[in-house]
Amino acid sequence: MPDQTMPTSEVLNRAADLIEERGWGQGGGTWAACEGAICIDEAVARALGFTGCNAFPSQGGIWPQDLDETAPSVAIREYLDFHGYNLYHWNDSPGRTASEVIEVLRACAVIEASREREAAEVSA
């Protein structure tokens, strides 16, 4: 089972790193890609430590609907004011670019890091 104790800000930055390393993709062919370009959902799943979105949970994957409930996905949807099902719908919108996806992940990471610092100060 993946370690899901990593701060949300770190997961979001790692997801952006993965897209920069592997390339960004759109469409169903990027889901659970073993190699090559990945979409935003796949990047978040892998940053959380899962093997992929479409791999069965018993094989280390995560179902897309379960990924939607993770803190990083919630943070991204909140930032985008996106109410759709699964972030890959936003990812796959015509005209979307890799730069835009990476910028959103990095911006969300900054916001979450600020929230994490504030929470640490309150509990200290």
N, C-alpha and C positions, 0 to 999 in steps of 0.2 A: 504494500500500500504506500503510495507517495506520502512524503512528509509535507503536510499542508500547514506547517507552523511558520513558514517563511512570511515575512511582512508583505502585505499586498503591494506596497511600492516596489519591493524587490522583484516580485513576480511580474509586475507590469514592465519593469525595465528589462528583465530577462526575456520576456516575450518579444519586446522590440529588438533586443540583441539577436534572438533566433531568426527573426525575419530578415535582419541585416545580414546574418551569416548565410542563411539558406535561400534567401530570395522570397518575395511575396507573390502569392498567387490568388486567383479568383476561380470560382466554380468548384463543382463537386470533386474534381480530380485532385484537389489539394488536401482533401480530408484524409487523415491518417496516412499521409505520405511518409514513406520510409526514408525517402531522399528527395531532395529538390525543394521547390517553393512550397510555402505553407500560408494558410489564411490566418486571420486574427484569432479565430477559435482554436485552431490547431496550435498556434504559438502559445496561447494562454494555457491550454491543456498541458503542453510539454513543459512550460515554465513551472507549472504546479507539480511536475514530476510524473505525470501520466504518460503512457506510451503513445497515446493518440485519442482523438475524439471518437472514431468509429470502431476502435478495438473494443472488444467486450471487456466489461469491468474485471472479469475473472482473468483476463490477459493483460491487465494493467492499464486499460483504457478508461474512458469516462463517456457516458451518454451525453449527447448535446444538451438535452433538457436539464441534466444534472450540472453541467458546466455553467449553465445560465444562473445557477444559484450560488456560485462561488463568489467570494468577495471581489476578485479582480473583474469578473464579468459584470457584476452589479455596478462597480465603480465606473466602468466604461459606458455602460448603458445610461447611467445617471449623468455623466459628463456630456454625452451626446444627446441627452433627452430622447433616447431611442426606446420605443416601446414595442418594437417588433420581437418576433421569436427568433432566437439565436443571432449572435452578432455577425455570422457569416452573411446574413441578408444585407447588413450595412456594408460589410466588406465587399460583397459582390455587386454593389450598385454600379451602374454604368458611369464611367468617368472617374471612379475612385482610383487613387494612386498609392503606390507603396509609401511614398513620402508622407502622405496624409495619414495613413494607418500608423506609421511609426510615430508621427507627431502626436497623435491622439494617445497612444500608449505612453509616451514620455510625459505628456501633460498630465495625464491621470496619475502617473507615478509621482510627480511633484506634489499634486494635490493630496494624494494619500500619504506621502512622507510627512507633509505638514500636519495632517490629522493624527498620524502616529506619534509625532513629536508632542503635539498638544495633549494627547491621551497619556503619554508617559509623564509629562509634567504634572498633570492633574493627579495621577496615581502616586507620584513621588512624595 
